[in-house]
Amino acid sequence: MIKRLTALLLIPVNVMLLPGFSDKQALVGLGVKRISSGNALSDHVIALQESVTRRLLEEHAVDFLFEQSVRTTWLSN
């Protein structure tokens, strides 16, 4: 159906990734121009933040917060 839509429509076709439906290369091959994760990325980040907050409250320690640093080297690729 996606291949048919991309062939028939004169506008870019957007598709949202879902579990079991996330093969980016296959979607690009079908002519999809924009692929979205919807709110999955923000939901994942919020869940991680909740987990870290829970750990802070339970362990009363902060050292683990400094074990990982933000890396931006991937931006230069």
Secondary structure, 3 states (H helix, E strand, C coil): CHHHHHHHCCCCCEEECECCECCHHHHHHCCCCEEECCCHHHHHHHHHHHHHHHHHHHHCCCHHHHCCCCCCHHHHC
